[in-house]
Amino acid sequence: MKFGIFYEAQLPRPWTPESEHRLFQDMLAQIELADRLGYDYAWVVEHHFLEEYSHMSAPEVFLGAASQRTKKIRLGHGILQLPTSHPIRVAERAAVLDLLSSGRVELGLGEAQGPIELHPFGARVRDKREQWEEAVRALVPMFTRTSVEHEGRFWQFPARNVVPKPYQKPHPPLWVACSNILTIASAGRWGLGALGFQFVSPEAARAWVNRYYIELTKHPDKLGDYPANPNIAMVSGFMCADTDERAREKAAGWTFFVFCLSHYGRHGIPNPGQGNMWEAYQEWRTTPKAQETLTSGLIGSPETIRRRLREFEAAGVDQVILLNQAGRTTHADICTSLEMFAREVMPEFHAREPEHQRWKADVLAGRVELPELDTDTYKVYAHQNEDIVRLTPEELKAKMAAKEGRG
């Protein structure tokens, strides 16, 4: 099993003039540390306008800086938004980053969050899947051909040689965001790596891993001429400390991540620049549901985390991406957690990676036949919670007050 770290660039209010500068400097220092410690990947999102939840609107710039401070860690777009970016610009940015990093780019592609992000760029939710597919088809040839033209519904451009070309040949490995768990099956058919969240259980992981590889090997339907990237990676809330109790105390940022993710998906941004997600979150953070989210991730002592990882390893998950930078988790706690995990947990799983690669080679070659398992039972990720997203901050506040006898 391989391991990545994950960055949304979360920045809860209140802010000072120095807040964003300090945030980005700390994240670069953490990636530099992860590179020295032997982590395999650093993944960075692209989001727009999602105050407090994600201030990472130019991941290619950030990863360009990270490329000059690291040597081995692979630099992942998790993901670049295709409906809000012209395919030519995506190809150019990915190629430059690949050259700067000497071939360490992983290219994740996705559709964007929803109306909050799409509408200012002139894109529509109803079109985003079709727009994404067209963008992939237009994008891939730019990496290898010296003359590419395109005439589609969303983009049209005359023949041009898109330069530079990427360092990796034919191009960086391709991934797709699977924020909807059902997209994992599509990722298999498309021959793309699947970037999703933690499964609700090892049984769910095994069912979806099997489904992914069955789709990839028996029902291929690639969107273009690119090498398949057979990989399943799951993002998990993370904090490693000497005891489970201390880890949970330091991992409160994961509950903020879950709250914001759900809230923006339902309620949008009614007053840009005037909201306060951190204040709204205070009403929910002490509820049983919030505390329950701390049990869904890789949050605990090294032994607790090892035990959970072995279950996902046995299910065939290729990579676990650790989400440490969330809420108000401190830079010091993030670094200490990364160091403890690298020292006490990671070596065991890295040592078994050759065995996993042999299993995967057998699956892809048809020497191992995977059984088709029921995935209908597992249609959500471990972090998803409908109780969070049904209420506005005002409704949530009134509900909590009523429970406490104050309303």
C-alpha positions in Angstrom: 0.0 0.0 0.0 1.1 3.5 -0.8 0.4 6.7 1.1 -0.4 10.3 0.1 -1.2 13.5 2.0 -4.1 15.7 1.0 -4.6 19.5 0.9 -7.7 21.6 0.6 -6.0 24.7 2.1 -8.7 25.1 4.8 -8.7 28.4 6.7 -11.5 29.0 9.2 -12.4 32.5 10.2 -11.4 34.9 11.7 -8.5 35.8 9.4 -5.6 38.3 9.7 -3.7 39.9 6.8 -1.1 37.2 7.4 -3.4 34.1 7.5 -3.2 32.9 3.9 0.5 33.6 3.6 1.2 31.5 6.8 -1.1 28.7 5.6 0.6 28.3 2.3 4.1 28.4 3.8 3.1 25.8 6.4 1.7 23.5 3.7 4.9 23.7 1.6 6.9 22.8 4.7 4.7 19.8 5.4 5.1 18.5 1.9 8.8 19.0 2.1 8.8 17.0 5.4 6.6 14.3 3.8 9.1 13.9 1.0 12.0 13.4 3.4 9.9 10.9 5.4 9.1 8.7 2.4 5.5 9.5 1.7 4.5 8.6 -1.9 2.1 11.3 -3.0 1.0 14.9 -2.2 -2.5 15.7 -3.5 -3.9 19.2 -3.9 -7.4 20.2 -4.8 -8.7 22.9 -7.1 -11.7 24.9 -5.7 -13.1 28.3 -6.2 -15.0 30.6 -3.9 -15.4 28.1 -1.1 -14.4 30.4 1.8 -12.8 28.7 4.8 -13.3 25.2 3.3 -10.7 25.5 0.5 -8.5 28.4 -0.5 -6.6 26.4 -3.1 -7.7 28.0 -6.4 -4.4 27.7 -8.3 -3.0 24.2 -7.5 -0.5 24.3 -10.4 1.2 27.3 -8.9 1.4 25.7 -5.5 2.6 22.4 -6.8 5.2 24.2 -8.9 6.6 25.6 -5.7 6.4 22.2 -4.0 8.3 20.7 -7.0 11.4 22.8 -6.2 11.4 21.8 -2.5 11.0 18.0 -3.0 12.8 15.2 -4.7 10.8 12.0 -4.8 7.2 12.6 -3.7 4.7 12.5 -6.6 2.6 15.7 -7.0 -1.0 15.1 -7.6 -3.8 17.2 -8.9 -6.8 16.0 -7.0 -8.4 17.3 -9.1 -8.1 19.9 -11.9 -11.6 21.2 -12.8 -12.3 20.6 -16.5 -15.6 22.5 -16.9 -13.9 25.7 -15.6 -10.7 25.4 -17.6 -10.0 25.3 -21.3 -8.4 21.9 -22.2 -5.4 23.6 -23.9 -4.6 25.5 -20.6 -5.0 22.2 -18.7 -2.5 20.5 -21.0 0.0 23.4 -20.9 -0.1 23.7 -17.1 0.2 19.9 -16.5 3.2 19.7 -18.9 5.1 22.6 -17.4 4.6 21.1 -13.9 5.8 17.7 -15.1 8.9 19.3 -16.6 9.6 21.3 -13.4 9.2 18.1 -11.2 11.2 15.8 -13.6 8.1 13.6 -14.2 6.4 13.4 -10.9 2.9 14.6 -11.8 -0.3 12.7 -11.3 -3.2 14.3 -13.3 -6.6 14.0 -11.6 -9.5 15.4 -13.6 -13.0 16.3 -12.3 -16.2 18.2 -12.8 -16.2 20.9 -10.0 -18.4 21.2 -6.9 -21.6 22.6 -8.3 -23.3 26.0 -9.1 -21.0 27.9 -6.6 -18.0 27.1 -8.7 -19.4 26.5 -12.2 -21.7 29.5 -12.8 -19.1 32.3 -12.5 -17.2 30.6 -15.3 -20.2 30.3 -17.5 -20.6 26.5 -17.0 -23.8 24.7 -15.9 -24.4 21.8 -13.6 -26.6 20.0 -16.1 -23.7 20.0 -18.6 -20.8 19.2 -16.4 -20.5 15.5 -17.1 -20.7 15.9 -20.9 -18.4 18.8 -20.7 -15.9 16.8 -18.6 -15.9 13.9 -21.1 -15.4 16.2 -24.1 -12.5 17.9 -22.3 -10.8 14.6 -21.6 -11.2 13.6 -25.3 -9.8 16.9 -26.4 -7.0 17.0 -23.8 -5.2 13.7 -24.2 -4.0 14.1 -27.8 -2.3 17.4 -26.9 0.3 15.5 -24.9 1.6 13.5 -27.8 0.5 15.0 -31.2 2.2 18.0 -32.9 -1.1 19.1 -34.4 -4.5 19.0 -32.6 -7.8 20.5 -33.5 -11.2 20.1 -32.0 -14.8 20.9 -32.9 -17.1 20.1 -30.1 -20.2 21.3 -28.3 -18.2 23.2 -25.6 -14.8 23.9 -27.2 -13.6 24.6 -30.7 -10.1 25.4 -31.7 -8.0 25.2 -34.9 -5.0 23.0 -35.4 -2.1 23.8 -33.1 0.9 22.2 -31.5 0.4 22.5 -27.8 3.8 23.1 -26.1 5.6 22.1 -24.0 5.1 18.3 -23.9 5.2 16.5 -20.6 8.4 14.9 -19.2 6.6 11.6 -18.7 5.7 9.6 -21.8 3.2 9.6 -23.1 1.9 11.8 -20.3 1.2 11.8 -16.5 -1.1 9.0 -15.1 -4.7 10.0 -15.4 -7.2 9.9 -12.5 -10.8 10.9 -12.0 -12.6 12.3 -8.9 -15.1 9.9 -7.5 -16.9 12.1 -5.0 -20.0 10.1 -5.9 -19.1 6.5 -5.0 -20.9 5.2 -8.0 -18.3 6.9 -10.2 -15.8 4.2 -9.2 -17.4 1.8 -11.6 -17.2 4.4 -14.4 -13.5 5.0 -13.5 -12.8 1.3 -14.1 -14.5 1.4 -17.5 -12.6 4.5 -18.5 -9.3 3.0 -17.4 -8.7 5.9 -15.0 -7.4 5.9 -11.4 -10.2 6.4 -8.9 -9.9 9.1 -6.3 -12.5 8.7 -3.7 -13.1 8.9 0.1 -12.8 6.2 2.7 -15.2 3.3 2.4 -17.7 2.6 5.2 -16.2 -0.8 5.9 -13.6 -3.3 4.6 -16.5 -5.2 3.1 -17.5 -2.1 1.1 -13.9 -1.5 0.0 -13.6 -5.1 -1.3 -16.9 -4.9 -3.2 -15.9 -1.6 -4.9 -12.3 -2.7 -5.6 -13.6 -5.9 -7.2 -16.2 -3.9 -9.2 -13.6 -1.4 -10.4 -11.2 -4.1 -11.7 -14.0 -6.1 -13.3 -15.2 -3.0 -15.2 -11.6 -2.2 -16.1 -10.7 -5.7 -17.4 -14.1 -6.9 -18.8 -16.0 -3.8 -19.8 -13.4 -1.2 -21.0 -14.6 2.0 -22.6 -11.8 4.4 -22.5 -12.4 8.1 -23.5 -9.3 8.3 -25.5 -5.9 6.8 -26.5 -4.1 6.7 -23.1 -2.6 4.0 -20.9 -4.9 2.6 -18.3 -4.0 3.7 -14.7 -5.4 0.9 -12.6 -5.4 2.4 -9.1 -7.9 3.0 -6.3 -7.0 5.7 -3.8 -9.2 6.7 -0.8 -9.0 9.9 1.2 -9.3 9.5 4.9 -9.4 11.8 7.9 -6.2 11.3 9.7 -4.3 12.0 13.0 -1.7 9.8 14.5 -0.8 10.3 18.2 0.5 8.2 21.1 -3.1 7.3 22.2 -6.5 7.2 20.6 -7.8 9.8 23.0 -5.0 12.3 22.1 -5.5 11.6 18.4 -9.2 12.4 18.7 -8.5 15.6 20.6 -6.1 16.8 17.9 -8.4 15.7 15.0 -11.3 18.1 15.5 -10.4 19.6 12.1 -11.8 16.5 10.4 -15.3 17.3 11.7 -15.0 20.8 10.3 -14.1 19.3 6.9 -17.1 17.1 6.9 -19.4 19.9 8.1 -18.3 22.4 5.4 -18.3 19.8 2.6 -21.9 18.9 3.3 -23.0 22.5 3.9 -21.6 24.0 0.7 -23.1 21.2 -1.3 -26.6 22.0 -0.1 -26.7 25.7 0.7 -24.2 27.5 -1.5 -22.9 31.0 -0.6 -25.8 33.4 0.0 -23.6 36.3 1.0 -20.1 36.1 -0.5 -17.5 37.4 1.9 -19.9 37.7 4.8 -20.4 34.2 6.0 -18.8 32.4 8.9 -18.5 28.7 8.5 -16.5 28.4 11.7 -19.2 30.0 13.7 -21.9 27.9 12.1 -19.8 24.8 12.8 -19.8 25.5 16.5 -23.4 24.4 16.8 -22.7 21.0 15.4 -19.1 20.1 16.5 -20.1 18.7 19.9 -23.1 16.7 18.7 -22.9 12.9 18.8 -22.9 12.9 15.0 -19.9 15.1 14.9 -18.0 12.9 17.4 -19.1 9.8 15.3 -17.1 11.2 12.3 -13.9 10.9 14.4 -14.4 7.1 14.4 -14.7 6.9 10.6 -11.2 8.0 9.7 -7.6 6.9 10.4 -7.5 8.7 13.8 -5.8 7.0 16.7 -2.6 5.5 18.0 -0.2 3.8 15.6 -1.6 0.4 16.6 -5.2 1.5 16.0 -4.3 2.9 12.6 -2.3 -0.2 11.6 -5.3 -2.4 12.4 -7.6 -0.4 10.2 -5.1 -0.1 7.4 -4.6 -3.9 7.3 -8.3 -4.3 6.6 -8.3 -1.9 3.6 -5.0 -3.4 2.4 -6.6 -6.9 2.4 -9.5 -5.5 0.3 -7.0 -4.3 -2.4 -7.0 -0.6 -1.9 -3.9 0.8 -3.6 -3.3 4.1 -1.8 -4.6 5.8 1.3 -4.5 9.6 1.2 -4.2 11.1 4.6 -6.2 14.3 5.3 -4.4 16.1 8.2 -4.7 19.8 7.2 -8.3 20.5 8.2 -10.0 23.1 10.4 -7.6 24.6 12.9 -5.3 21.6 13.2 -1.9 23.2 14.0 1.2 23.0 11.8 3.1 21.4 14.7 0.4 18.7 15.2 0.4 17.9 11.5 4.1 17.5 11.4 4.2 15.4 14.5 1.5 13.1 13.2 3.2 12.7 9.8 6.5 11.8 11.6 4.9 9.2 13.9 3.0 7.5 11.1 6.1 7.4 8.9 8.2 5.9 11.7 5.7 3.4 13.3 3.1 2.5 10.6 4.2 3.1 7.1 7.2 0.8 6.8 5.1 -2.3 7.4 2.8 -1.5 4.5 5.5 -0.3 2.2 7.3 -3.6 2.7 4.3 -5.5 1.4 3.8 -3.3 -1.7 5.6 -5.7 -4.1 3.2 -8.5 -3.0 0.2 -6.2 -3.8 1.7 -5.3 -7.2 2.0 -9.0 -8.0 -1.7 -9.5 -7.1 -2.7 -6.6 -9.3 -0.7 -7.9 -12.2 -2.4 -11.3 -11.9 -5.8 -9.5 -11.8 -5.1 -7.4 -14.9 -3.7 -10.5 -16.8 -6.8 -12.6 -15.9 -4.8 -15.0 -13.8 -6.9 -14.1 -10.8 -10.7 -14.0 -11.2 -12.4 -11.6 -8.9 -15.9 -12.4 -7.7 -18.7 -9.9 -8.4 -19.8 -8.6 -5.0 -22.9 -6.6 -4.1 -22.1 -2.8 -4.2 -25.8 -1.7 -3.9 -25.5 -2.0 -0.1 -22.6 0.5 -0.1 -23.6 3.7 -1.8 -22.0 6.3 0.5 -18.6 7.0 1.9 -17.8 6.9 5.6 -17.8 10.6 6.0 -21.2 11.3 4.5 -23.9 12.3 7.0 -27.4 13.4 5.7 -28.2 15.0 9.1 -25.5 17.6 8.5 -26.7 18.8 5.2 -30.4 19.2 5.7 -30.2 22.2 7.9 -29.1 25.8 7.4 -26.9 27.3 10.1 -30.0 29.1 11.5 -32.1 25.9 11.5 -29.2 24.0 13.1 -28.9 26.6 15.8 -32.6 26.6 16.6 -32.6 22.8 16.7 -29.7 22.7 19.2 -31.3 25.4 21.3 -34.5 23.4 21.4 -32.7 20.3 22.5 -31.1 22.2 25.4 -34.4 23.7 26.5 -33.6 27.2 25.2 -36.0 27.4 22.4 
